[in-house]
Structure formats: C-alpha cells, structure tokens
C-alpha cells in the first residue's frame, strides 16, 4: 500500500529567535549577552556618483559572535532618507535603518 506525503495532514509549529520587524529598523532588537568590540577603522573614499550616502562601518551579530561590516556607499531608498546606524543598548542590538 502506497501513501502520498501530499495527502497526509500535518501541523507545523515554529518559534523564531531574532529581530521582529516593526517599521524602521528592529525596534525590539536582538538580545545579545556581550557588547560588540570597539569599532574598526573603515576607510572613507570618494562617492561613486551623485545621490549616494555613506554608511559607516559597524559590528552586527552573526550567530554567537560579532562580525564587522566595513563602510560603503549606498543609494537611499527615497529622497531625503538618512542612514541611522545600528546600535547596542541595554543588552540588545538594534539594526541600522533609513529614515526621513
């Protein structure tokens, strides 16, 4: 007797650990036990063209450790947008985001 996995009923339940998206950035943040290391030097070089904004280097959680993201030029998603860098506050990491 054969059966199909597509015909069988099942219930899936999952629990996510990480940021909760709530608009700009991650207002609830990641719970991180240790603060990030001191910032590294991130060279600042000429913009690739008009309309770009500089996003400075920052540490971000990567599994159980911190990883460095060097600075880079990016085009804002809309006119007047400004980059707000990520931060670590009160044992939580809040991701960077664009805002007016």
N, C-alpha and C positions, 0 to 999 in steps of 0.2 A: 504494500500500500504506500503510495507516494503522497507527500503533502507539500504545499507551497508556503514559503515564508511570507509571501504577499497576502495570502488568505488568512494567516494566523493573526489573531488580535494580540496586541501587547500594549503595555503602558510604559512610557518613558518619563523618568523624573531626573532632573539635573539641578545642581546647585553651582552657581558661578562665584568665583572669588576674583575680585579685581575692581576696576572702576565702574561706577554707574554713570551713564551719560545723562546729564541733566541740563543741556543747553551749551553754555560756553565752558569749555574745559571739562574737568572732572570735579564737580563741587564736593563730592563725598570722598574722593581720593582713595589711594591705596594705603592700607595700613602697613607701615614699614618699621621694623624694630630699630634699625640703625640709621642715623642721618647719612647723607651722601658725603663722599670725600670732598676736599677743597676743590674748587673749580680749576681746570687745567687751562693752559694758555691756548686760546683759539685765535689763530691769525685772522686779521680783518683785511680783506683785499677788495679791489675795485668792483663795483656792481657790474653785472653783465649787460646792463642796459637800463633805460629809464623805467620807473614804476616798480622797482624791486625794493624790498625791505630786508634789513639784516636781522637774522635770527641768531642770537649769541649761543655759544656752546653751553651745554647743560648735561647733568647726570640724570639718568632715568632708571627705574627699577627693571631688571632683567632677570626674572626668576628670583633666586635668593641673593642676588648680588646687584651692584650698580654698574651701569655701562655709560660710557661717555659718548655724546653726540657732538661733534665739532660744529662750530658756527657755519652758517651758509646763507646765501641769498635766496629769497622766495618771493613770488608774486602774491600780494594779498588777495584774498578771495573776493573782496568787494572794495569799492572806492572808500577811502577814509579808514580802512581797517588798520589796526596797530597790533603788533605781537606782544602778548603778555607771557613772559617766560614761566616755565614750570617752577614750583617751589616745594619745599619740605617744611611743614609746620605742624606742631603738635603730634608728631609721630605718624603723619600721613603725607603722602606725595600727591600733589595736585598738578596735573599735566598742563602744559602751555596751551594757549588758545589765541585766536584772533578776536578782537572786539573793536567796537566803534570808539 
